[in-house]
Amino acid sequence: MELFEQHFDAAFAAPDGIKKLRELILTLAMQGKLIPQDPNDLPASQLMKEIEAEKKRLVKEGKIEVPKSLSTVKRIEAQYALPKTWKWVRFGDIAQHNSGKTLDKGRNTGQLHDYITTSNLYWGHFRLENVRQMLIRKEELERCTARRNDLLICEGGEAGRAAVWDYETDICFQNHIHRARFYGNINPYFSYRFFEKLNATREIDQYRKGVGISNMSSKTLASINFPLPPLPEQHRIVAKIDQLMARCDDLEKLRTEREQKRRSIHTAALKQLLDVQASDKFADVWKFITQNFSELYAVKENVAELRKAILQLGVMGKLVPQNPNDQPASQLLKEIEAEKKRLVKEGKIKAPKPLSTIKLEDMPYALPQGWEWVRLGYIGDFINGDRGKNYPNREEYVSEGIPWINTGHIEPDGFLTQSEMYFIRRNKFESLNGGKIAPGDLVYCLRGATFGKTAIVDPYSEGAIASSLMIIRPYRQCSNRYLYRYLVSPLGRSQIFKFNNGSAQPNLSSSNVQLYIFPLPPLPEQHRIIAKIDQLMTLCDALEKDINNATGKQTELLDAVMAQV
């Protein structure tokens, strides 16, 4: 309990503090430092003599085969010094263990029995909702049946994952599970906590073989170095661990409840911001958020939600006040129409196809006066890449040349990478019939897991796009930075899923994207919105930096405390 009282605040504050506290409890327990030793306990060396006598009796009675002899744990192998009454042994010295029945519906015979697989075995417990049955012969039962107080250990999957079978009824188990049945009344829960400690400290990795799906052979399991305390001390250690882990559970629950409350209050406040119509109500909600800023934005999840809300408020016309002197968006649309006609006449763009009218039911909210709902295709030119015979392959990439832009080059900040770009030669670039960028363009991902990902092409003024991308070239009446903020806003992202084809490889088309509904503000207001979003995103950056600094200091403090203990 002193451990908790001393380090409660550090464990509660650090992001993985409770996890580290659990690791510390298990580590101290396996080093004999969690509780004091009792000089009246029979030492582990005496317990091992009793175990050897028990083995001989069981062999004589024909209940077990003669155990394979295992090497003594050498001093150089011992990871740390144990108390005088403890002893380093091999796991195979203290338990008879074997794997279970190989499951083969076509070849197995006998009677049907319930059996469990690694999918039923979790750390410290079992999930028995989907227990199946297998034909097993009578003479096979003893080898592949677990009874109460057997420790079951995964041989495959997450090798080493373990739990004590604590049920009145026996259960059969498959060959990817080891059953450990202990000699000398060794406490199976102490052994379980030992494996839990190996997992917490990642020491267990040295006993796992294989890449991806690991395994732990019976030979490897037998060879594991095991710190054996006197039997009464095993029981006291298990009781103490259970007590402290229950405190960890309470601590975790308390922190979860606090974080859930913080998130729910924040979510409710942001919803009010997005829903209120009157400016005075909006001011009240924003005042509540600012007054509780330090509490609401102590976690990154809330900052991420704040970023989304800022973008959504921007495209709703709620982030900055309107100026009645601004030229309305309806006038911008007339200018856009005139510019299109000029560009078509000059042969710079093709005559755009007519787009469907936006119906009242398609409008998700009312726009401020001076704004207009339009189809996205109305405010710019949409250009696909060249997907023909001149499309570059990887062998044609060069270390320097013309940028060849794909989805992976789009950075989280909405610009293109300057360090990981692909390049093609000038003659290859000249051979392409389309998909060439110009300053101020945006690139937009049309397919794959990252469809909808977008960026302004800065800092590049020349380049070409891969087939997974499309160029959006806004007319001068629409700010490319406002367009970018719209595309990454909740409103812009929501448009994607209206056109996603739902296949395993989701994709969009240029025609789809042109049908997005787009809230067009007056041009001066577009610039004011961008300035305000930039200001607030800088604030979000600072919040995240503060959170990182705070959690970093909390983790350093906890690590120092743990090292001292």
Stockholm file with secondary structure:
# STOCKHOLM 1.0

chainA/1-565         MELFEQHFDAAFAAPDGIKKLRELILTLAMQGKLIPQDPNDLPASQLMKEIEAEKKRLVKEGKIEVPKSLSTVKRIEAQYALPKTWKWVRFGDIAQHNSGKTLDKGRNTGQLHDYITTSNLYWGHFRLENVRQMLIRKEELERCTARRNDLLICEGGEAGRAAVWDYETDICFQNHIHRARFYGNINPYFSYRFFEKLNATREIDQYRKGVGISNMSSKTLASINFPLPPLPEQHRIVAKIDQLMARCDDLEKLRTEREQKRRSIHTAALKQLLDVQASDKFADVWKFITQNFSELYAVKENVAELRKAILQLGVMGKLVPQNPNDQPASQLLKEIEAEKKRLVKEGKIKAPKPLSTIKLEDMPYALPQGWEWVRLGYIGDFINGDRGKNYPNREEYVSEGIPWINTGHIEPDGFLTQSEMYFIRRNKFESLNGGKIAPGDLVYCLRGATFGKTAIVDPYSEGAIASSLMIIRPYRQCSNRYLYRYLVSPLGRSQIFKFNNGSAQPNLSSSNVQLYIFPLPPLPEQHRIIAKIDQLMTLCDALEKDINNATGKQTELLDAVMAQV
#=GR chainA/1-565 SS CHHHHHHHHHHHHSTTHHHHHHHHHHHHHHTTCSSCCCTTSCCHHHHHHHHHHHHHHHHHTTSSCCCCCCCCCCTTTCSSCCCTTCEEEEHHHHEEEEECBCCCTTTCCSEEEEEECGGGEETTEECCTTCEEEEECHHHHTTTEECTTCEEEESEESTTCEEECCCSSCEEEBTTEEEEEESTTCCHHHHHHHHHHHHHTTGGGGGCBSSSSEECCHHHHHHCEEEECCHHHHHHHHHHHHHHHHHHHHHHHHHHHHHHHHHHHHHHHHHHHHHCCSHHHHHHHHHHHHHTHHHHTSSHHHHHHHHHHHHHHHHHTCSSCCCTTSCCHHHHHHHHHHHHHHHHHTTSSCCCCCCCCCCGGGCSSCCCTTCEEEEGGGGEEEEECCCSTTCCCGGGCBSSSEEEECGGGBCTTSSBCSSSCEEECHHHHHHCCSCBCCTTCEEEECBSTTTTCEEECTTCSSCEECTTEEEEEECTTSCHHHHHHHHHSHHHHHHHHHHCCCSSSCBCCHHHHHTSEEEECCHHHHHHHHHHHHHHHHHHHHHHHHHHHHHHHHHHHHHHHHHHC
#=GC SS_cons         CHHHHHHHHHHHHSTTHHHHHHHHHHHHHHTTCSSCCCTTSCCHHHHHHHHHHHHHHHHHTTSSCCCCCCCCCCTTTCSSCCCTTCEEEEHHHHEEEEECBCCCTTTCCSEEEEEECGGGEETTEECCTTCEEEEECHHHHTTTEECTTCEEEESEESTTCEEECCCSSCEEEBTTEEEEEESTTCCHHHHHHHHHHHHHTTGGGGGCBSSSSEECCHHHHHHCEEEECCHHHHHHHHHHHHHHHHHHHHHHHHHHHHHHHHHHHHHHHHHHHHHCCSHHHHHHHHHHHHHTHHHHTSSHHHHHHHHHHHHHHHHHTCSSCCCTTSCCHHHHHHHHHHHHHHHHHTTSSCCCCCCCCCCGGGCSSCCCTTCEEEEGGGGEEEEECCCSTTCCCGGGCBSSSEEEECGGGBCTTSSBCSSSCEEECHHHHHHCCSCBCCTTCEEEECBSTTTTCEEECTTCSSCEECTTEEEEEECTTSCHHHHHHHHHSHHHHHHHHHHCCCSSSCBCCHHHHHTSEEEECCHHHHHHHHHHHHHHHHHHHHHHHHHHHHHHHHHHHHHHHHHHC
//
